[in-house]
Amino acid sequence: MNYVFHDVKHILQPYLDYFPSHSKHHEDHPMHMRVIFLHCLHYNIRLNEYKFVFCVQSGRLTRFVA
């Protein structure tokens, strides 16, 4: 995952099958998500739609505090 997302480390911190992304401004988040999804499409990475959580400012996700 580090190889696939090496150029977007400023918005994504991949860890196994968990991809926490972050944006400083709410307006930038859709563009950042598009970049991440294009990387997944290019490298044929499948995502589980039931595990998506979008636009969470902070909170507990899968035992981690985001």
N, CA, C and O of each residue as an XYZ file, in Angstrom:
264
protein
N       0.813     -1.192      0.000
C       0.000      0.000      0.000
C       0.860      1.262      0.000
O       0.479      2.278     -0.581
N       1.994      1.196      0.639
C       2.876      2.362      0.634
C       3.348      2.694     -0.780
O       3.498      3.868     -1.119
N       3.581      1.682     -1.603
C       3.997      1.919     -2.981
C       2.883      2.566     -3.786
O       3.126      3.509     -4.539
N       1.676      2.072     -3.635
C       0.528      2.575     -4.402
C       0.233      4.025     -4.052
O      -0.043      4.830     -4.941
N       0.288      4.366     -2.786
C      -0.109      5.698     -2.331
C       1.086      6.563     -1.930
O       0.941      7.463     -1.102
N       2.251      6.307     -2.497
C       3.447      7.040     -2.105
C       3.380      8.536     -2.392
O       3.997      9.329     -1.681
N       2.639      8.931     -3.425
C       2.588     10.346     -3.793
C       1.464     11.121     -3.107
O       1.342     12.330     -3.303
N       0.652     10.447     -2.314
C      -0.438     11.136     -1.604
C      -0.336     10.918     -0.095
O      -1.353     10.888      0.598
N       0.866     10.768      0.407
C       1.063     10.544      1.842
C       0.607     11.725      2.689
O       0.376     11.574      3.889
N       0.475     12.894      2.076
C       0.032     14.064      2.838
C      -1.470     14.022      3.122
O      -1.952     14.773      3.970
N      -2.225     13.152      2.423
C      -3.667     13.058      2.670
C      -4.113     11.658      3.076
O      -5.256     11.472      3.494
N      -3.225     10.670      2.960
C      -3.624      9.289      3.228
C      -2.517      8.575      3.982
O      -1.335      8.736      3.677
N      -2.916      7.774      4.982
C      -1.962      6.982      5.740
C      -2.409      5.519      5.693
O      -3.077      5.050      6.614
N      -2.046      4.794      4.626
C      -2.523      3.409      4.496
C      -1.942      2.493      5.555
O      -0.757      2.569      5.882
N      -2.785      1.632      6.082
C      -2.352      0.617      7.041
C      -3.166     -0.641      6.765
O      -4.351     -0.705      7.094
N      -2.532     -1.638      6.162
C      -3.177     -2.888      5.761
C      -4.421     -2.590      4.927
O      -4.298     -2.115      3.798
N      -5.609     -2.857      5.455
C      -6.823     -2.594      4.680
C      -7.586     -1.376      5.211
O      -8.782     -1.232      4.955
N      -6.914     -0.525      5.929
C      -7.525      0.654      6.535
C      -6.860      1.890      5.925
O      -5.643      2.044      6.016
N      -7.648      2.767      5.306
C      -7.119      3.942      4.606
C      -7.650      5.231      5.216
O      -8.540      5.848      4.632
N      -7.152      5.654      6.345
C      -7.636      6.925      6.881
C      -7.090      8.098      6.063
O      -5.881      8.241      5.886
N      -7.985      8.910      5.584
C      -7.577     10.093      4.825
C      -7.996     11.332      5.600
O      -8.910     11.280      6.422
N      -7.334     12.428      5.337
C      -7.641     13.658      6.058
C      -7.373     14.856      5.164
O      -6.503     14.830      4.293
N      -8.131     15.887      5.402
C      -7.983     17.142      4.665
C      -8.044     18.279      5.668
O      -8.809     18.222      6.631
N      -7.258     19.290      5.453
C      -7.278     20.446      6.356
C      -8.547     21.258      6.195
O      -9.057     21.826      7.161
N      -9.062     21.314      4.959
C     -10.265     22.085      4.684
C     -11.348     21.169      4.136
O     -11.077     20.285      3.323
N     -12.559     21.388      4.583
C     -13.697     20.563      4.172
C     -13.880     20.590      2.648
O     -14.299     19.594      2.058
N     -13.572     21.708      2.021
C     -13.766     21.853      0.574
C     -12.786     20.995     -0.218
O     -13.080     20.621     -1.354
N     -11.634     20.677      0.356
C     -10.616     19.883     -0.340
C     -10.881     18.382     -0.291
O     -10.324     17.626     -1.087
N     -11.716     17.954      0.624
C     -11.908     16.520      0.839
C     -12.440     15.773     -0.393
O     -11.912     14.707     -0.709
N     -13.448     16.274     -1.097
C     -13.900     15.549     -2.303
C     -12.797     15.365     -3.348
O     -12.713     14.309     -3.976
N     -11.964     16.366     -3.537
C     -10.866     16.245     -4.484
C      -9.853     15.198     -4.013
O      -9.346     14.420     -4.821
N      -9.561     15.177     -2.724
C      -8.640     14.188     -2.180
C      -9.207     12.778     -2.326
O      -8.475     11.847     -2.663
N     -10.487     12.619     -2.079
C     -11.107     11.307     -2.232
C     -11.061     10.847     -3.681
O     -10.864      9.663     -3.952
N     -11.240     11.768     -4.605
C     -11.155     11.420     -6.020
C      -9.764     10.900     -6.372
O      -9.637      9.916     -7.101
N      -8.733     11.545     -5.865
C      -7.353     11.114     -6.119
C      -7.137      9.705     -5.557
O      -6.535      8.857     -6.216
N      -7.622      9.460     -4.357
C      -7.469      8.140     -3.736
C      -8.205      7.082     -4.550
O      -7.658      6.008     -4.799
N      -9.429      7.367     -4.964
C     -10.193      6.399     -5.754
C      -9.561      6.155     -7.118
O      -9.623      5.035     -7.626
N      -8.965      7.156     -7.716
C      -8.272      6.960     -8.996
C      -7.045      6.062     -8.814
O      -6.746      5.241     -9.681
N      -6.344      6.213     -7.705
C      -5.229      5.309     -7.421
C      -5.732      3.873     -7.276
O      -5.127      2.939     -7.802
N      -6.823      3.709     -6.572
C      -7.388      2.370     -6.395
C      -7.812      1.777     -7.736
O      -7.599      0.590     -7.984
N      -8.394      2.575     -8.577
C      -8.806      2.109     -9.898
C      -7.593      1.720    -10.737
O      -7.602      0.681    -11.396
N      -6.573      2.532    -10.715
C      -5.376      2.275    -11.508
C      -4.677      0.979    -11.089
O      -4.210      0.224    -11.942
N      -4.602      0.721     -9.787
C      -3.915     -0.461     -9.279
C      -4.861     -1.630     -9.009
O      -4.462     -2.629     -8.410
N      -6.101     -1.506     -9.445
C      -7.106     -2.569     -9.328
C      -7.310     -3.000     -7.870
O      -7.348     -4.192     -7.565
N      -7.440     -2.030     -6.992
C      -7.706     -2.287     -5.580
C      -9.209     -2.263     -5.376
O      -9.882     -1.297     -5.735
N      -9.716     -3.312     -4.809
C     -11.157     -3.407     -4.544
C     -11.455     -2.867     -3.151
O     -10.722     -3.126     -2.197
N     -12.524     -2.126     -3.058
C     -12.925     -1.535     -1.783
C     -14.273     -2.103     -1.368
O     -15.142     -2.332     -2.210
N     -14.446     -2.328     -0.084
C     -15.704     -2.834      0.447
C     -16.608     -1.646      0.767
O     -16.317     -0.848      1.659
N     -17.691     -1.545      0.037
C     -18.590     -0.388      0.194
C     -19.265     -0.338      1.558
O     -19.724      0.725      1.975
N     -19.335     -1.456      2.255
C     -19.984     -1.477      3.564
C     -19.075     -0.959      4.679
O     -19.535     -0.756      5.802
N     -17.805     -0.745      4.385
C     -16.872     -0.250      5.393
C     -16.538      1.221      5.223
O     -15.676      1.736      5.935
N     -17.196      1.909      4.300
C     -16.921      3.324      4.067
C     -17.549      4.191      5.145
O     -18.679      3.957      5.575
N     -16.804      5.187      5.570
C     -17.310      6.221      6.459
C     -16.749      7.530      5.925
O     -15.532      7.692      5.829
N     -17.632      8.471      5.575
C     -17.196      9.720      4.965
C     -17.483     10.908      5.870
O     -18.442     10.905      6.643
N     -16.649     11.905      5.761
C     -16.846     13.220      6.389
C     -17.034     13.140      7.896
O     -17.906     13.813      8.447
N     -16.234     12.331      8.564
C     -16.250     12.259     10.018
C     -15.169     13.206     10.524
O     -14.001     13.066     10.162
N     -15.545     14.154     11.348
C     -14.563     15.123     11.822
C     -13.662     14.525     12.888
O     -12.455     14.768     12.879
N     -14.219     13.756     13.799
C     -13.425     13.033     14.788
C     -14.339     12.002     15.429
O     -15.564     12.094     15.349
N     -13.721     11.027     16.063
C     -14.509      9.998     16.711
C     -13.788      8.672     16.710
O     -12.641      8.583     16.274
N     -14.449      7.648     17.192
C     -13.854      6.333     17.302
C     -14.283      5.479     16.119
O     -15.468      5.205     15.927
N     -13.289      5.061     15.323
C     -13.533      4.192     14.173
C     -12.644      2.974     14.300
O     -11.425      3.107     14.403
N     -13.229      1.796     14.296
C     -12.500      0.530     14.387
C     -11.419      0.556     15.461
O     -10.260      0.238     15.197
N     -11.805      0.935     16.661
C     -10.937      0.986     17.838
C      -9.870      2.064     17.799
O      -9.031      2.109     18.699
N      -9.863      2.928     16.808
C      -8.892      4.022     16.725
C      -9.636      5.338     16.845
O     -10.758      5.466     16.354
N      -9.042      6.287     17.474
C      -9.629      7.604     17.567
C      -9.093      8.439     16.421
O      -7.888      8.670     16.320
N      -9.995      8.892     15.556
C      -9.593      9.666     14.380
C      -9.678     11.145     14.681
O      -9.379     11.969     13.816
